[in-house]
Amino acid sequence: MSHVAVKEAVLPFGRFPGVDTILGPEMRSTGEVMGIDRELGLAFAKSQAGGGWSLPAKGTVFVSVADRDKPAILGPVQALVALGFEVISTAGTAAHLAAAGVPVRTVAKYSEGSPNVVDRILSGGVDLVVNTPRGRGPRADGYEIRAAAVRRNIPYVTTMQGVRATVAGIEALRRGGMTVRSLQEYLTALPSLKEAAQ
């Protein structure tokens, strides 16, 4: 195959205040978009743009991950720092990142009172949110963080696979941006069924 396709569900979270953005089996998308390119990073970036979330090329990333994800978050965050992003985090994740030599500033959790990360997101001081959930519920800090990101239309990531794809997308965009090709161009580049069978 000469291309990668990434499909993204379009979910109208902005129309339903109070609904957690963590996907569940009961949720239905209002549509789907697809990004296609020669590499995963650009295909992912196109899928996000099609779904209404443009990946930032620079700025501040907020990172707060569950304990199970702390070992895996180091590589993606180091890549974002190398791209020039500033990193802010709540105490637990900040301590883990700082111990590995990642420059990070600590910000208070929503439950710790103002000023906190939700205040910072709502004021426009965050360009990307990385928050892997520790649980569900209206009083959970993660819920408030994700809800604030939706209100400000800031891209947010809730899985480690999504974090890696997001970093690949940002790196690809920084290398040269998106190009547009028709589906017919991609299809003509595919081998015929007869050639594939041989």
C-alpha atoms as a printed R data frame, in Angstrom:
    type eleno elety resid chain resno       x       y       z
1   ATOM     1    CA   MET     A     1   0.000   0.000   0.000
2   ATOM     2    CA   SER     A     2   1.272   3.444  -0.849
3   ATOM     3    CA   HIS     A     3  -0.855   5.238   1.727
4   ATOM     4    CA   VAL     A     4  -2.280   5.160   5.249
5   ATOM     5    CA   ALA     A     5  -5.906   5.989   6.068
6   ATOM     6    CA   VAL     A     6  -7.074   7.107   9.513
7   ATOM     7    CA   LYS     A     7 -10.787   7.260  10.300
8   ATOM     8    CA   GLU     A     8 -12.063   9.586  13.025
9   ATOM     9    CA   ALA     A     9 -15.518   9.622  14.564
10  ATOM    10    CA   VAL     A    10 -17.158  13.020  14.887
11  ATOM    11    CA   LEU     A    11 -18.901  13.320  18.243
12  ATOM    12    CA   PRO     A    12 -20.828  16.485  19.184
13  ATOM    13    CA   PHE     A    13 -19.566  16.809  22.772
14  ATOM    14    CA   GLY     A    14 -19.795  20.593  22.589
15  ATOM    15    CA   ARG     A    15 -23.575  20.335  22.248
16  ATOM    16    CA   PHE     A    16 -23.986  18.263  25.399
17  ATOM    17    CA   PRO     A    17 -22.532  20.033  28.435
18  ATOM    18    CA   GLY     A    18 -22.038  17.681  31.358
19  ATOM    19    CA   VAL     A    19 -21.353  14.574  29.229
20  ATOM    20    CA   ASP     A    20 -17.931  13.012  29.773
21  ATOM    21    CA   THR     A    21 -15.855  12.751  26.612
22  ATOM    22    CA   ILE     A    22 -14.496   9.287  27.416
23  ATOM    23    CA   LEU     A    23 -15.895   7.008  24.745
24  ATOM    24    CA   GLY     A    24 -18.284   4.301  25.798
25  ATOM    25    CA   PRO     A    25 -20.271   1.616  23.950
26  ATOM    26    CA   GLU     A    26 -23.485   3.649  24.188
27  ATOM    27    CA   MET     A    27 -22.099   6.590  22.204
28  ATOM    28    CA   ARG     A    28 -22.992   7.224  18.582
29  ATOM    29    CA   SER     A    29 -21.034   9.444  16.251
30  ATOM    30    CA   THR     A    30 -22.758  12.048  14.109
31  ATOM    31    CA   GLY     A    31 -20.430  11.205  11.272
32  ATOM    32    CA   GLU     A    32 -16.939  10.131  10.354
33  ATOM    33    CA   VAL     A    33 -14.018  11.707   8.567
34  ATOM    34    CA   MET     A    34 -10.931  10.118   7.068
35  ATOM    35    CA   GLY     A    35  -7.414  11.385   6.571
36  ATOM    36    CA   ILE     A    36  -5.228   9.797   3.892
37  ATOM    37    CA   ASP     A    37  -1.541  10.337   3.247
38  ATOM    38    CA   ARG     A    38   1.691   8.473   2.589
39  ATOM    39    CA   GLU     A    39   2.559   8.361   6.305
40  ATOM    40    CA   LEU     A    40   0.658   7.850   9.549
41  ATOM    41    CA   GLY     A    41   1.475  11.260  11.039
42  ATOM    42    CA   LEU     A    42  -0.003  13.256   8.175
43  ATOM    43    CA   ALA     A    43  -2.978  10.907   7.791
44  ATOM    44    CA   PHE     A    44  -3.717  11.321  11.500
45  ATOM    45    CA   ALA     A    45  -3.324  15.114  11.340
46  ATOM    46    CA   LYS     A    46  -5.746  15.242   8.411
47  ATOM    47    CA   SER     A    47  -8.289  13.111  10.264
48  ATOM    48    CA   GLN     A    48  -8.120  15.442  13.258
49  ATOM    49    CA   ALA     A    49  -8.486  18.550  11.103
50  ATOM    50    CA   GLY     A    50 -11.476  16.950   9.378
51  ATOM    51    CA   GLY     A    51 -13.034  16.263  12.758
52  ATOM    52    CA   GLY     A    52 -12.547  19.862  13.876
53  ATOM    53    CA   TRP     A    53  -9.347  19.510  15.964
54  ATOM    54    CA   SER     A    54  -6.298  21.096  14.362
55  ATOM    55    CA   LEU     A    55  -3.104  19.841  15.958
56  ATOM    56    CA   PRO     A    56  -0.951  22.649  17.385
57  ATOM    57    CA   ALA     A    57   2.517  23.232  15.946
58  ATOM    58    CA   LYS     A    58   3.755  24.907  19.142
59  ATOM    59    CA   GLY     A    59   2.630  26.080  22.559
60  ATOM    60    CA   THR     A    60   1.847  24.478  25.897
61  ATOM    61    CA   VAL     A    61   0.852  20.869  26.478
62  ATOM    62    CA   PHE     A    62  -0.826  19.761  29.680
63  ATOM    63    CA   VAL     A    63   0.050  16.166  30.638
64  ATOM    64    CA   SER     A    64  -1.596  14.117  33.385
65  ATOM    65    CA   VAL     A    65  -1.635  10.359  33.046
66  ATOM    66    CA   ALA     A    66  -2.701   7.367  35.097
67  ATOM    67    CA   ASP     A    67   0.076   5.492  36.910
68  ATOM    68    CA   ARG     A    68  -0.140   2.634  34.396
69  ATOM    69    CA   ASP     A    69   0.813   5.085  31.593
70  ATOM    70    CA   LYS     A    70   3.676   6.924  33.294
71  ATOM    71    CA   PRO     A    71   6.500   4.764  31.856
72  ATOM    72    CA   ALA     A    72   5.097   5.051  28.320
73  ATOM    73    CA   ILE     A    73   4.511   8.825  28.393
74  ATOM    74    CA   LEU     A    74   8.205   9.760  28.626
75  ATOM    75    CA   GLY     A    75   9.046   9.240  24.935
76  ATOM    76    CA   PRO     A    76   6.122  11.242  23.531
77  ATOM    77    CA   VAL     A    77   6.625  14.107  25.998
78  ATOM    78    CA   GLN     A    78  10.372  14.229  25.265
79  ATOM    79    CA   ALA     A    79   9.494  14.455  21.552
80  ATOM    80    CA   LEU     A    80   7.118  17.365  22.242
81  ATOM    81    CA   VAL     A    81   9.805  19.161  24.261
82  ATOM    82    CA   ALA     A    82  12.247  18.656  21.371
83  ATOM    83    CA   LEU     A    83   9.640  20.318  19.129
84  ATOM    84    CA   GLY     A    84   9.610  23.329  21.452
85  ATOM    85    CA   PHE     A    85   6.494  22.678  23.509
86  ATOM    86    CA   GLU     A    86   6.291  23.821  27.114
87  ATOM    87    CA   VAL     A    87   5.018  21.078  29.444
88  ATOM    88    CA   ILE     A    88   2.779  21.616  32.457
89  ATOM    89    CA   SER     A    89   1.449  18.853  34.658
90  ATOM    90    CA   THR     A    90  -0.152  18.000  37.963
91  ATOM    91    CA   ALA     A    91   2.161  16.954  40.808
92  ATOM    92    CA   GLY     A    92   2.284  13.168  40.306
93  ATOM    93    CA   THR     A    93   2.969  13.205  36.576
94  ATOM    94    CA   ALA     A    94   5.268  16.246  36.932
95  ATOM    95    CA   ALA     A    95   7.436  14.399  39.464
96  ATOM    96    CA   HIS     A    96   7.716  11.409  37.118
97  ATOM    97    CA   LEU     A    97   8.655  13.609  34.137
98  ATOM    98    CA   ALA     A    98  11.118  15.724  36.134
99  ATOM    99    CA   ALA     A    99  12.854  12.587  37.479
100 ATOM   100    CA   ALA     A   100  13.524  11.629  33.846
101 ATOM   101    CA   GLY     A   101  14.983  15.063  33.070
102 ATOM   102    CA   VAL     A   102  11.944  16.515  31.288
103 ATOM   103    CA   PRO     A   103  11.483  20.254  31.935
104 ATOM   104    CA   VAL     A   104   7.996  20.577  33.419
105 ATOM   105    CA   ARG     A   105   6.060  23.095  35.494
106 ATOM   106    CA   THR     A   106   3.568  21.928  38.094
107 ATOM   107    CA   VAL     A   107  -0.017  23.170  38.051
108 ATOM   108    CA   ALA     A   108  -2.723  22.476  40.639
109 ATOM   109    CA   LYS     A   109  -5.445  19.898  40.063
110 ATOM   110    CA   TYR     A   110  -9.030  21.098  39.697
111 ATOM   111    CA   SER     A   111  -9.851  19.554  43.090
112 ATOM   112    CA   GLU     A   112  -7.055  21.550  44.755
113 ATOM   113    CA   GLY     A   113  -8.765  24.911  44.197
114 ATOM   114    CA   SER     A   114  -7.940  27.891  41.997
115 ATOM   115    CA   PRO     A   115  -5.734  28.711  40.219
116 ATOM   116    CA   ASN     A   116  -5.641  25.263  38.626
117 ATOM   117    CA   VAL     A   117  -5.279  23.478  35.299
118 ATOM   118    CA   VAL     A   118  -8.945  23.981  34.355
119 ATOM   119    CA   ASP     A   119  -8.558  27.733  34.891
120 ATOM   120    CA   ARG     A   120  -5.469  27.669  32.681
121 ATOM   121    CA   ILE     A   121  -7.254  25.736  29.909
122 ATOM   122    CA   LEU     A   122 -10.295  28.024  29.990
123 ATOM   123    CA   SER     A   123  -8.084  31.131  29.834
124 ATOM   124    CA   GLY     A   124  -6.408  29.871  26.628
125 ATOM   125    CA   GLY     A   125  -3.093  28.952  28.248
126 ATOM   126    CA   VAL     A   126  -3.051  25.348  26.970
127 ATOM   127    CA   ASP     A   127  -2.803  24.197  23.338
128 ATOM   128    CA   LEU     A   128  -2.971  20.409  23.777
129 ATOM   129    CA   VAL     A   129  -4.310  18.215  26.581
130 ATOM   130    CA   VAL     A   130  -3.012  14.709  27.299
131 ATOM   131    CA   ASN     A   131  -5.118  13.085  30.016
132 ATOM   132    CA   THR     A   132  -5.479   9.333  30.340
133 ATOM   133    CA   PRO     A   133  -8.453   8.591  32.583
134 ATOM   134    CA   ARG     A   134  -8.224   7.112  36.039
135 ATOM   135    CA   GLY     A   135 -11.981   6.651  36.294
136 ATOM   136    CA   ARG     A   136 -15.310   8.168  35.409
137 ATOM   137    CA   GLY     A   137 -17.604  10.456  37.270
138 ATOM   138    CA   PRO     A   138 -18.711  14.081  37.390
139 ATOM   139    CA   ARG     A   139 -16.346  15.028  40.228
140 ATOM   140    CA   ALA     A   140 -13.219  13.481  38.775
141 ATOM   141    CA   ASP     A   141 -10.438  15.932  37.868
142 ATOM   142    CA   GLY     A   142 -10.047  14.288  34.465
143 ATOM   143    CA   TYR     A   143 -13.686  14.945  33.653
144 ATOM   144    CA   GLU     A   144 -13.298  18.672  34.397
145 ATOM   145    CA   ILE     A   145 -10.093  18.852  32.339
146 ATOM   146    CA   ARG     A   146 -11.683  17.187  29.305
147 ATOM   147    CA   ALA     A   147 -14.840  19.320  29.603
148 ATOM   148    CA   ALA     A   148 -12.711  22.499  29.663
149 ATOM   149    CA   ALA     A   149 -10.809  21.344  26.560
150 ATOM   150    CA   VAL     A   150 -14.116  20.780  24.717
151 ATOM   151    CA   ARG     A   151 -15.367  24.238  25.720
152 ATOM   152    CA   ARG     A   152 -12.185  25.856  24.363
153 ATOM   153    CA   ASN     A   153 -12.012  23.551  21.302
154 ATOM   154    CA   ILE     A   154  -8.538  22.387  22.337
155 ATOM   155    CA   PRO     A   155  -7.363  18.986  21.082
156 ATOM   156    CA   TYR     A   156  -7.243  16.405  23.856
157 ATOM   157    CA   VAL     A   157  -5.901  12.854  23.912
158 ATOM   158    CA   THR     A   158  -7.045  10.108  26.293
159 ATOM   159    CA   THR     A   159  -5.045   7.036  25.186
160 ATOM   160    CA   MET     A   160  -1.357   6.257  24.782
161 ATOM   161    CA   GLN     A   161  -1.939   5.173  21.160
162 ATOM   162    CA   GLY     A   162  -3.544   8.557  20.564
163 ATOM   163    CA   VAL     A   163  -0.592  10.353  22.176
164 ATOM   164    CA   ARG     A   164   1.876   8.600  19.870
165 ATOM   165    CA   ALA     A   165  -0.256   9.355  16.790
166 ATOM   166    CA   THR     A   166  -0.630  12.993  17.881
167 ATOM   167    CA   VAL     A   167   3.135  13.417  18.243
168 ATOM   168    CA   ALA     A   168   3.665  11.789  14.827
169 ATOM   169    CA   GLY     A   169   1.090  14.177  13.364
170 ATOM   170    CA   ILE     A   170   2.717  17.267  14.865
171 ATOM   171    CA   GLU     A   171   6.173  16.137  13.712
172 ATOM   172    CA   ALA     A   172   4.853  15.524  10.182
173 ATOM   173    CA   LEU     A   173   3.130  18.905  10.035
174 ATOM   174    CA   ARG     A   174   6.307  20.647  11.201
175 ATOM   175    CA   ARG     A   175   8.294  18.902   8.436
176 ATOM   176    CA   GLY     A   176   6.187  20.263   5.623
177 ATOM   177    CA   GLY     A   177   2.463  20.453   6.087
178 ATOM   178    CA   MET     A   178  -0.401  18.776   4.308
179 ATOM   179    CA   THR     A   179  -0.914  18.130   0.634
180 ATOM   180    CA   VAL     A   180  -4.152  17.196  -1.088
181 ATOM   181    CA   ARG     A   181  -4.598  14.313  -3.499
182 ATOM   182    CA   SER     A   182  -7.814  12.876  -4.853
183 ATOM   183    CA   LEU     A   183  -9.013   9.398  -3.938
184 ATOM   184    CA   GLN     A   184  -8.562   8.450  -7.591
185 ATOM   185    CA   GLU     A   185  -4.846   9.252  -7.360
186 ATOM   186    CA   TYR     A   186  -4.496   6.955  -4.360
187 ATOM   187    CA   LEU     A   187  -6.503   4.216  -6.060
188 ATOM   188    CA   THR     A   188  -4.481   4.284  -9.271
189 ATOM   189    CA   ALA     A   189  -1.323   3.811  -7.187
190 ATOM   190    CA   LEU     A   190  -2.677   0.522  -5.788
191 ATOM   191    CA   PRO     A   191  -1.711  -2.750  -7.489
192 ATOM   192    CA   SER     A   192  -4.530  -4.410  -9.381
193 ATOM   193    CA   LEU     A   193  -6.231  -7.462  -7.863
194 ATOM   194    CA   LYS     A   194  -4.507  -9.657 -10.438
195 ATOM   195    CA   GLU     A   195  -1.063  -8.276  -9.506
196 ATOM   196    CA   ALA     A   196  -1.800  -8.652  -5.786
197 ATOM   197    CA   ALA     A   197  -2.758 -12.310  -6.251
198 ATOM   198    CA   GLN     A   198   0.570 -13.144  -7.916
